[in-house]
Amino acid sequence: MIHSKNNSEHYTWGNQCDSWILKNTRDLSIKQEKMPAATSEKLHFHKVAEQFFYILKGEAVFYINERKFLVNQGESISVEPGAKHFISNESTEEIEFLVISNPPTDHDRIEIKE
């Protein structure tokens, strides 16, 4: 089956951010996500899951273990299990990206209270 945003399960998170579940199995999750300008997620980590982010559109900022990384369209970044992290859109345009998690992050997200 061919998957796209048009025929995949959709949900919203954070402040008007969108996620489309392109694939979700016991071992792998692939989501396409969109974040409006000036939005970010909360600081968190995953005990087991490794994540790979690929920027489709715009410029994302990642904070990983208190270090800041600017990731542009066509670039990617990996987040290892246990790394405290969050993605932020600090630009004036929306960003869109793929997030691939192995295994899926369902029941493996621990938010860090600031």
N, C-alpha and C positions, 0 to 999 in steps of 0.2 A: 504494500500500500504506500502511496505517495503522501507524505506529511507536509503540512505548511501551517502558517498561522490561521489560515482560513478553515481548516478542518481539525484543529487540535484543541484539546481542553484548555480553557483560558481561566486565569484568575488574576486578581489585582492584589498588590501588597504595598505596604508603606504609603507614601503620599502620591497616589494616582500612578503607580508603576504597574506595568503589565507583564504577565508571564504566560507563555504558551508552551505546553508540555508536548514536545515533538516525539520523545521516546522515554519510557519509564519501565525498566525491568528490575529484577532483583539485583543486578550488578551494575546498571548504567542508567543515568538520567541525562537527557539532553533537553534544554529549555532555551527558547528565544525570549529575550526580555527587552523591555523598553523603559527608560527612565526619563521623565521630563526634566527640564533645566532646574537646577538648584534643589535636587533631591538626593537623598542618601539612605542607605540602610543602616541598621544598628550594628554596633560592634559585636562580633560573635566568633565562635570557632566550631569545628566539627571534630569529634573524637576519632572517627574512622575515615570519613570521605576525603578524597583528594579532589580538588576542583580545578578546572581549566576554563578560562574566560577568553573569548575571541571577540574583538570589537568589530562589529559590522558597520557602524555609523557613529561618527563623533569621536569624542575624547573622554575617556573615563579616568577617574583617579581612584587608585586602590591604596588603602592603608593596611599594611600587613606587618604585624609585630612592631608597631609604632614607626614604621618607615613608609614614606610616601612614594608611590610610583605613578607616573603619567603614562597611560596606554592609549595610543592613537588608533584610528581606523586601520584595519589590516594587521594589527599587532595582537599579541596574546600574552597572558600571564597565568602561572600556575600557583595554586595555594595548597600547601601540604597540610595533612591532618594535624590538628593541634594549633595551627597558626591563628592568632587573633587577627581578624580582618573585617573590612567592610568596603563596599564600592560606593563611590560618590560621583554625582554629576555636578561639577563646579562650573560648568559652561552655561552659555545662554541658549543652547540648542539641545534638543533631546538626543539621547544616545540609545543605541540598540546593540545587543550583543548576544552571543551564545554562551551558555554556561553548561559545561559537561562535568558531571559528578560521578565518581566511581568509589564506592557504591553510591546510590542515591542518598540525599541528605534528609529524607523523611526520618523523623525521630532521632536525628543526629545533629541538631543545631542547638547550641548552648549560647544564649545571649549573655553578654557581660554587662552587669550593671555598672554605670559610670558614676 
